[in-house]
Amino acid sequence: MSPLSAALFLVSPVLQLLWLSSATAVAAPPPPSSLSPTAACRTSVYPKLCRAILAPLRFPADPYSFGRYSVKQAMKQARRTSKTLDRLLSPRGTARSRRIGGGAGAVGALEDCRELSRLNAGYLEEVQAELAGGGGSLPSTKADRVRAVMSALVTNQQTCFDG
């Protein structure tokens, strides 16, 4: 697996999960009882993928807390991806173009991915700030803002995947 594929593989599941469950996890008020992965994924566009990602995880029981938890996990992954790309693109040792197969074009694509990963981390900080004071639910204007930022995250990720 190439370093780019490995770096992108790290952040992909969390961002996809966030996108798939954003309607439930962000805007819905918390239910009175605990929430299973199956229930959390009911409104997902890809419920099987959502359940496959959520099943092994431990997460808060209500959708709002789950949304905050997911954003925190995605932020960690975006930062890790950025750091991995920083190390890969560092000028130490052998020439970058020899360490990265594909020459200058591949280096440029990885630099773009690094910048997109940094942007995603910043976007996730914005989302985290929006969710911080919600108290269990978000007004529709804030929920719309969170969805728009999450859409930008997915677009950035797809741009990076496309090379």
KAWO-V808818 format. One record per residue. N is the residue number from 1. SS is DSSP state (h for helix, s for strand, l for the rest). PSI is psi in radians with two decimals (* if undefined). Layout:
n,ss,psi
N,SS,PSI
N,SS,PSI
This chain:
n,ss,psi
1,l,2.32
2,l,2.76
3,h,-0.64
4,h,-0.80
5,h,-0.73
6,h,-0.76
7,h,-0.75
8,h,-0.58
9,h,-0.57
10,h,-0.71
11,h,-0.36
12,h,-0.92
13,h,-0.69
14,h,-0.76
15,h,-0.69
16,h,-0.75
17,h,-0.78
18,h,-0.78
19,h,-0.76
20,h,-0.59
21,h,0.21
22,h,-0.65
23,h,-0.74
24,h,-0.81
25,h,-0.48
26,h,-0.84
27,h,-0.40
28,l,2.45
29,l,2.71
30,l,2.42
31,l,2.87
32,l,-0.45
33,l,3.09
34,l,2.84
35,l,2.19
36,l,2.84
37,h,-0.65
38,h,-0.81
39,h,-0.69
40,h,-0.50
41,l,0.02
42,l,-0.68
43,l,0.08
44,l,2.60
45,l,-0.55
46,l,1.33
47,h,-0.63
48,h,-0.77
49,h,-0.77
50,h,-0.84
51,h,-0.69
52,h,-0.63
53,h,-0.70
54,h,-0.55
55,l,-0.81
56,l,-0.11
57,l,2.68
58,l,2.27
59,l,2.88
60,l,2.73
61,l,-0.43
62,l,2.67
63,h,-0.67
64,h,-0.83
65,h,-0.63
66,h,-0.71
67,h,-0.78
68,h,-0.74
69,h,-0.78
70,h,-0.71
71,h,-0.74
72,h,-0.78
73,h,-0.72
74,h,-0.66
75,h,-0.73
76,h,-0.77
77,h,-0.70
78,h,-0.71
79,h,-0.73
80,h,-0.75
81,h,-0.78
82,h,-0.77
83,h,-0.69
84,h,-0.77
85,h,-0.61
86,h,-0.82
87,h,-0.75
88,h,-0.63
89,h,0.02
90,l,2.53
91,l,0.01
92,l,2.73
93,l,-2.39
94,l,2.85
95,l,2.46
96,h,-0.72
97,h,-0.42
98,h,-0.55
99,h,-0.50
100,l,1.93
101,l,2.46
102,l,-0.11
103,h,-2.63
104,h,-0.61
105,h,-0.73
106,h,-0.69
107,h,-0.79
108,h,-0.73
109,h,-0.72
110,h,-0.65
111,h,-0.71
112,h,-0.76
113,h,-0.68
114,h,-0.78
115,h,-0.72
116,h,-0.64
117,h,-0.71
118,h,-0.74
119,h,-0.76
120,h,-0.72
121,h,-0.73
122,h,-0.73
123,h,-0.71
124,h,-0.57
125,h,-0.68
126,h,-0.79
127,h,-0.75
128,h,-0.71
129,h,-0.69
130,h,-0.67
131,h,-0.31
132,h,-0.73
133,l,0.32
134,l,-0.50
135,l,0.52
136,l,-0.30
137,l,2.85
138,l,2.48
139,l,2.69
140,h,-0.56
141,h,-0.71
142,h,-0.70
143,h,-0.70
144,h,-0.71
145,h,-0.78
146,h,-0.78
147,h,-0.71
148,h,-0.75
149,h,-0.71
150,h,-0.62
151,h,-0.72
152,h,-0.67
153,h,-0.83
154,h,-0.70
155,h,-0.79
156,h,-0.74
157,h,-0.78
158,h,-0.66
159,h,-0.74
160,h,-0.74
161,h,-0.67
162,h,-0.31
163,l,*
